Each structure stands twice: as C-alpha cells, then as structure tokens.
Amino acid sequence: MLRLSRLTLTDFRSYAGLTWRPAARISVLYGPNGSGKTNLLEALSLLVPGRGLRGARNADLPRQGGPGSWAVNARFHTEQGETSIGTGSDADADRRLFRLDGTAPRSQADIARLIAAVWLTPQMDRLFHEGLSGRRRFLDRLVWALEPGHAREIAAHDTAVHSRNRLLAEGRQGGSHDRSWLAGLEDAIARHAVSASAARLSLATRLNAQIESGLARTFPPARIGLACAIAERLESEPALAVEDWLRAGLEADRARDAAAGTTALGAHRTDLLLTDVSTSTTAALASTGQQKALLIGVILAHAGLIASARGFAPLLLLDEPAVHLDADRRAALWDVLISLSAQTIVTGTDADTFLPLAAQAEAFATGGGDLLPDGRFIRSETERTPVATPR
C-alpha cells in the first residue's frame, strides 16, 4: 500500500521549513483562505509527474522573502519498499529537478511507477461552465495516471497541429515541397490523434464500468462521454481506417483551415461530457451541488481504477470537497473516505465539518507556515525542519 510517512517543505509557498509525519490514513487541514492548506496539497501533487494541481510556473513556487529556491521532499512506503522522492527548483534555470532515493531518475516515468495521486480542487467546480480546453485537460490528467505515454502523444499531436497552422497561415501550400511537408504533418496529426483518442475512449469506458460497480449507491451515478468525431469512428472502425479518414479530411480542409487560422479536425477538438444517469441531467445543466457530487464520484472512481490497475491506491488530495454539498452528501463522502484504503488529505475552512472523521483522522489548523494539531482528532506530530534544496 502506498503511504506517505514524511513530508518536508523548504521555502515552498507559505512554508519556510516544515516536516510533517502523518499518523493517520486520513489527514484534515483546516483554516481560513490563504492559510496554507492548498499549498501543502500542491507540494504533494508536484511529487508526481506534471505541473501539479494548480498548474503553476516554477517561478510562482518559492516563498516570498525567501532565497528564491524551493524544495519538496517526501518519504513513502511503496510496493518496492521505502522510497525517498524529492523535487525542487534548479538554481540555474526555470525548471524543476527530481530526485529518487537521492539521485536523478532516468525519467519521470520511474517516479510514476512508484507513486500516484489524484485530486479535486475548487477550480474544478467551474469545469462545466468554462471552455472545452479545461475539460479536455481534466480528461487527459485522468488518462495520464493510467497511461503515462498519453502525455507524449498529446504533446506530439499539438506540436504537429501548431506547425500545420503556421504553414497554412504563411500561405505555403502550393509548392510541391510545402505540400509534402503538410502531408507529413497531417500524417503525424492523424497518428497521434487516433492514439490519444483511443486512450481517452478506453478511460471513459473503464471509468463508467467502475462507477456502475462501486459508487452508484453513494453519489449520483455519472456517465462519461466524449464529444469527438475520432472517438465515434473508433467505436466502429479499425484505428488504421480512422487514421486514413483523418488524413484525407485534413488534406481536404487545407483552404478552409488557412482562412480560419485553425485546424478543424484533431484530438484538440474533443470535449468531455458528464451526465447524471439517475436524472438524465447533463453536468452543464445540473445544480452546483449536483455537479460537485458528480465530480467527486468520478474522482473516487478514478482512484479505484488506479488501485485495480496498478495494485495500490493513489494519494487522494481533496481540496474543499464539502463545499456545495448538502449534509447528506457530506456524510456520504466521509463514509466513503473511511472505507477506502487510499491515504487521504482533505481540506476545509471549518474544523467542525470534519468531526465525523475524528476517530479515524488527524487534523491540523493551518497558518503562519505551521500545522497545529487539533486534540479532538487522532494525535500527530509536526516540526519545522528545513532541509537542503535537492541538487
């Protein structure tokens, strides 16, 4: 089972130096907005590949008034035994460094094989009222947790689309050399788009099965769908046939795409659809509380899917999950968290909200760069202990 046994922050966000040793499987962080709750969750999210739960730039992570560098180090119990994982700023460049048991890993995939994390943030409450790009990024994060190679497919696809758009904007599609270059880019778009769409479709299918089997009795049963012409074809046609269709469509659309300044076909046009099965209400038309409950159900199902596929439950990072939930749904959420095997860190502004978890959870008031234990919950320990930035 994956367990965080120690977390040390050095000059990270609001923490000058803090070492925390979780004593319970569930940890509660509470305090007013701006007191450091989300900062601690973000630190943990940065230990897995990606840009963390805020998608922040490296320049935004050092503590104000600090030396300009920052570090996050953690000790985990994993399937492979005790492991130390660290990340921090590079003194010479705006990039992050990783350390695995004190040395640079060959790739971030070495870390991804050992630990995983899923999270819910208040920003996700707006997921179905904003543009499709945010929903697509949310969908792709779910895919990456199970298929790390998906990130490379998306990056290669988007690079090819950008290059094609630039070539078309320059009016370079008449000469034979330019036509050959365009054909090569369109071949890359087709291959990577089909691969990425197949991964998204597989994730949606598996998540729907996970939801149907596990969480329908606790949260509104959700149905995940894709608004994607490529995925629709993949449900009835071989991948190679879909690639041929996409290549032909891209070639036929060159003049139209040049005029519009964009590529109309590709994996960058996918949208995530979410429906409450019990009421047939789409998430976009659901109430705020209903949307939150649907998202929580998806996140918990995703954690269960990771546990089934990888043999260990991921860290579960829930930032303000009780907001917009009624009393019955909050009680249902606490019951689910108690029943799970995943190590969970949950935040909120009011400690009393979490008292139903007191016998199973530790709790801390946040503020001033400290974690102050709440004696009404399981006892734990913290200490402010700066450590060196990883090099």
PyMOL commands that set and color helices and strands:
alter all, ss='L'
color gray80, all
select helices_A, chain A and resi 37-45+58-60+108-112+122-129+132-144+150-169+176-214+229-234+239-252+254-260+267-269+283-285+288-310+327-339+351-357
alter helices_A, ss='H'
color red, helices_A
select strands_A, chain A and resi 3-12+15-21+26-30+71-78+81-90+93-100+117-120+222-227+271-276+281-282+315-318+344-348+361-367+370-373+381-383
alter strands_A, ss='S'
color yellow, strands_A
deselect
rebuild
show_as cartoon
